[in-house]
Amino acid sequence: MSESFKTFLKHTAKDFHNQSVNPPVVRASTIIFKTMQDIRRTQLKAKKNPTGGHYDYGRQGTSTTHILEKILTKLEESYHVFLTPTGFGAVFLAMFSILRPGDEIIVADPVYSPTRTLSQDFLKDFNIKAIFYNPHDLKTIENNITKKTKLIFVENPGSNTFEFQDLGKIISIAKKYKILSAIDNTWGTPYFLKPIKLGFDMSIVSATKYYSGHSDVMGGTLAVNRKVFNKVYNAQRVTGLRLSPDDAYLITRGLRTLDVRLDKHRDNAKKVSEFLSKFKNIKLLYPYKKDSFNFRMWKKYYSGASGLMGLRIKSKSKNSVVKFVNSLKLFGHGYSWGGFESLALHQNVREQGLRSYLKLADNEYIVRLHIGLEDPDDLIADIKQALKHLK
Ligand SMILES: Cc1ncc(COP(=O)(O)O)c(C=O)c1O
């Protein structure tokens, strides 16, 4: 590809057949053929070239989902990208493709809480053991590897607490012990970090977030290298985890402006960070402070930062933190980030009991902010007035 990815996103998927600048939404359960020979020919083509868009049934996809797979395969610089109905569906597909009864999985301690529940509780019923590692002490990976370990599952940065890990080191450990590796890259997306190029076998993005960008669609993507392609291909076929053509279309539409939006989320988040860094009772969980381990690890691997950040707040009481969050007027209170709008949540990390390694003092609380595309000066003014309620 000679042009930059920014140009590619604007010019891809034009439909010269219908003369439309965007691809059509092809909805189909039945794929029809003129003759039985045509069906057999398509099936043969699909066998020879499973990523070529040769379908004989709607569940496998249509031209609309195929276009999105192709765009994302380029963006990820991967062998292929599988599409799923939600981001969490992609997490499940990654684990289901690799793990079998008797296996073990090593998971980053600060993963997204449903990922933790899936690996720690649900997989146990299938005799699959999950062990959690300390994101800032990778000996806790190596010390827990056994002959049964099949997968290392990373999320970077950590959910809510935003630990940036030494990704290169994790990949070296995985390769040394011949264990497969997967990463949830929803925060950075392949616009800022390309995990497959770095050496991960699988990379997940919740397309619900920055890919779609408008908080009106759910989807997930699982990028893979050649080594794991067949395993995921077979697992997807037997689970029927597929993205609908309508959702694929909306995600393709969102991708056109992924770079523009993420650049703006980054710039806005930087401005808000500058403001928040002045408060002694707030520790910014965002790659802003240059002398921190998290900053160095972010700088080493990422080309930019998105709009999601954490605040580790020292406060007299939870009520006062909740009051601060409730007093924000431009920030909505809701979970699914990555859209155009700013969001704020008090996250009950301690109460949920979902961490083995996190040390939070009794007077420390976590607030998550998603910095949207509004005027950053308005966001700062809003945070300023709300902070008056923080004691
Ligand atoms: C890091 C991360 N991974 C995966 C998911 C799940 O994505 P979805 O909501 O599309 O299922 C989320 C959702 O918040 C997330 O934050």
The ligand as a MOL file (V3000), in Angstrom:
LIG
                    3D

  0  0  0     0  0            999 V3000
M  V30 BEGIN CTAB
M  V30 COUNTS 16 16 0 0 0
M  V30 BEGIN ATOM
M  V30 1 C -11.5180 -3.4730 27.0310 0
M  V30 2 C -12.8450 -4.0080 26.6080 0
M  V30 3 N -12.8820 -5.1690 25.9550 0
M  V30 4 C -14.0490 -5.7090 25.5560 0
M  V30 5 C -15.2420 -5.0800 25.8170 0
M  V30 6 C -16.5210 -5.7200 25.3840 0
M  V30 7 O -16.9910 -5.1100 24.2450 0
M  V30 8 P -18.5520 -5.1350 23.8450 0
M  V30 9 O -19.2260 -4.1740 24.7490 0
M  V30 10 O -18.5340 -4.7370 22.4130 0
M  V30 11 O -19.0190 -6.5370 24.0420 0
M  V30 12 C -15.2470 -3.8750 26.5030 0
M  V30 13 C -16.5230 -3.1820 26.8050 0
M  V30 14 O -16.5740 -2.2530 27.5580 0
M  V30 15 C -14.0170 -3.3280 26.9240 0
M  V30 16 O -13.9580 -2.1790 27.6220 0
M  V30 END ATOM
M  V30 BEGIN BOND
M  V30 1 1 1 2
M  V30 2 1 2 3
M  V30 3 2 2 15
M  V30 4 2 3 4
M  V30 5 1 4 5
M  V30 6 1 5 6
M  V30 7 2 5 12
M  V30 8 1 6 7
M  V30 9 1 7 8
M  V30 10 2 8 9
M  V30 11 1 8 10
M  V30 12 1 8 11
M  V30 13 1 12 13
M  V30 14 1 12 15
M  V30 15 2 13 14
M  V30 16 1 15 16
M  V30 END BOND
M  V30 END CTAB
M  END
